[in-house]
Amino acid sequence: MKAIKVSQCVCVCEREREREPNSLKMAGIGAGCYLNHSLGRNLGASLLVFDIHRGGAVAGKPFRRRNLVIKAEVNFVNAEEAKKLIAEGYAILDVRDKTQYNRAHIKDCHHVPLFIENQDNDLGTIIKRTVHNNFSGLFFGLAFTKPNPNFVQSVKSQFSPESKLLLVCQEGLRSAAASNRLEEAGYQNIACVTSGLQSVKPGMFDSVGSTELQNAGKAGLITVQGKISAVLGTVLICAYLFITFFPEQAEKLLQMAPSS
């Protein structure tokens, strides 16, 4: 399917007539244009569908049929703009995995994960899962996941293609990928929060969970790294002050330390 610019649409019919004026005249067929423009008040995206139909036959030769389609563009918005869209009737679709969703999510949102936990037991998956859990899972609390094969079907079971959907994830990457899949499935009114929920200010949305929306992606050892650094820093500062103000006592303590 070939996408063309909006500015090109105006000239397509004239070009078609100039290229084959006699054929069109003999067959008594013109070029038909169908324009469907859907524009939200706060959206800079629109849906333009441009079809050229040519049928019939000239001297036993059938005409070709062309369909030129301009798909809907996904609208990327910040948190403030997203809140306005919600007030206008956009439904919130959270596409994060179950772990992050349970930590914190926007109240009254719908949850259809783009990735699901990978519990396959083949040898290759077991090795990958073990490596992942000992590194990314341990330090960042990330679940070992795989693409959700039923993502589009699950969305279709809850929303029609005409529905207005605001897609959210933690960093903005999964929502962008999910919007592409839904666009291919025929959804026309899609918006995504730029940079995801990590960029949302505290209190911007009513949320449910054990932490703030912007912190839902933080887990594992990285969450205690700051505390560990603060403790070590305090110990080093105290040691420096002790040596500075009490050098004799510090020297005696060093002499008491076992030598290698």
N, C-alpha and C positions, 0 to 999 in steps of 0.2 A: 504494500500500500504506500503510495507516494504522497508526501505532504508538500503543500505549496504555500507561499506567503499569501496573506490576505490581499495585498496590493495587486497580486497577479490574477485574482479571481475575476476582476472586472473585464479583463482583456481576453479571457479564454474563449468565450463564445464568438467574439469577432474574429479571433485567429482561426477558429475552426471553420467559420464561414468562408474566410479568405482562402484557406487551404483547399477546400473542396466545395466551392459554391455550386458547380454544376451538379455534382452528385446529390447534394442536399436538395437542390431545386427539383431535380428529376424524381427523386423519391418522395418529394413533398414532406420532408422531415426537417425540423429545425433542432437547434440545441436547446435543451431545457436546463434551467438552473434552479436549484433548490437551496435556499439559504435559511439556516436555522440559527438564530443568534440568541444565546442565553447569557445574560450578563447580570451578575449580582451587584448590588449597590456598592459593596465594599470590595468586590473582586475585580482584579484586572485581567481575568481570563474569560475567554468566550469560546463557544462551540460554533464552528462554521463547517457546514457540510455542503460540498459543491459537487454535483453530479452532472455529467454530460452523457446523454443517451442518444445513440444513433442506431437505427434499425432499418430493416428493409433490404432491398437488393437492387443493384444496377447492373444490367447485363449479366445476370446470374451470379454476381459477386456480392456477398453479404457485407453490410457495413460492420465496423467494429463497435464495440460498446466499451466506454470508459467510465470509471468511477474514481473521481478525485476527491479525497476526503481530508479535511483538516480536523484533527481531533481536538478535544477539549484540553486546555492547558491547566496543569495543577497550580493552584495559587499558594504561594508560600507567605506566611504571615508571622508577625511577632505575637507575643503573649497578649498585648493590649488589643490588637486586631482580632485575635482568636476569640477573646471574650465578647467582642461585638458580634462576631459570627454566631456564637452560641445563642446570644440574645435574639438573633434573627431566625433561629430555628435549625441551626446546624447540629447534628448529632455527633457526639464525641466517640471516636473509635480508637481505643488503645491497642496498639499492635505489639507491645512489649511481651517478653516471656512471662510466665506465671510468677517467677520469683520476684522480679522487679515490680510487677503489678501488685503483688500482695504487700510489698513494703510500703507503697504509697500509690494512690491513683486518684484521679479527679472524681468527685462524687457524681453518681448517676451516669457514668460513662459505660460504654459497651466494650467488652474485651474479646478480641479475636487475635491471638498471637500469630505473628508472621513466622516465628520459629518456635518449635516445641522441643521439649527435652528428648534427647536421643538415648533411648534405652535398648537399642539393638544389641544383640549378643554375639554377633559374628566376631571373628578374631581381630580383624582390622579395626572395628569400632571399639572393641575393648581396649586395645593398645592406645588408640587416640584418646579415649575417655580417661584412661589412667594418667597419661601425660598431661592432659588438660587439667584434671583435678589437682595435680601436684604443682601446677604453676599458676595458670590463669584463675582456676577455681580457688586455689589456696590464697593467693595474694589479692585478687580482685573480686572474689565471690561470684564469678560468672558461671552460669550453668552450661553444661555441654549440650548443645542444641543441634537441630537439623531443620531444614525448611518444612513448614507446615503444608502438606499436600492438599489439605482441605480448606485452605485459607479463603479462596474466592467463594467456594460453595457455602462456607459458613457465613460469610458476609451477605451473600445473596439470600440466605434463609432469613435474615433479619432486616435487610434493606433492599429496596427496589433500585434499579439503575438511576432513577430520577431523584433519589434521596440526596440531601445535602450532608456531606460527611467531612468532619474535621479530624484528621489523623494525627495521632501523637505517639511519640516514643521517647526514649531518654535523651538521645543525642541528635536525633533528626534524620539519621541514615535509614533506619528501618521503615519509618513512615514514608520517606521518599520512594523506597523500593516497593512498598505496599501500594502506594498511589499509582505507580506504573502498572502494576498487575490489575488493579481495579479499573484503570483507564482502558486497558486492553479488553476488559470484560464488559465495557459499555457504560461505566459510571462517568457522569458528565460534570458533577458539581463536587469537586474534591479540593480541600485545602489542607496544608500541613503547617505545623508550628516549626519555624526555623530554629535550628539548634536544639530542638526538643525540650523536654521538661526540665533539663538541667539549667536552662536559661530563665526559668520562671521564678519570679520573686516570691518570697514567702507571703502567703495570704492572698495571692492573686486569684487562686481558685479554691473552692471548698474541696478538701481532700479527705481521703479515708486511708488509714494505715498507721504504722508505728513510727514513721519519720516524715520529713518534708518531701515534697515532690522532687525538688532539685537534688536531694540526697538519696533517692531510691536506687541509683546505680552504684552507690558506694557500699562495698561489703568486703569481707575477708580481712587479711592483715593490714591492708592499706588504711582501714578505718582507725587502727590503733597506732599507726606510724607517727602521727603528730604527737600523740601522748608520750610515746617512747622517746621521741626527740626532745620533748619538753623536759622530761625527767633527766635524761643524760645531760642536757644543757645546764640544768640547775646544779647537778652534781659537779660538773666541770667548773662552773662559776664559783661554787663554794670552795672547791679545792684551790683555785687560784687566789681567792681572798685569804684563805688560811695561810698559804705559803707567803703571801705578801705581808700580812700583818703579824704573823707568828712564825718567822723563819727558823728560830731555834727549835721550837717544838716540832716543826715540820721536818727539820733535819734529823732529830732524834727518832721520829717515826720511820724515816727512810732507813736509818741505821738498824732499826729493829726488824725491818723486812728481811726475809731469808734471801741470801745471795744465791745466784745460780751456780 
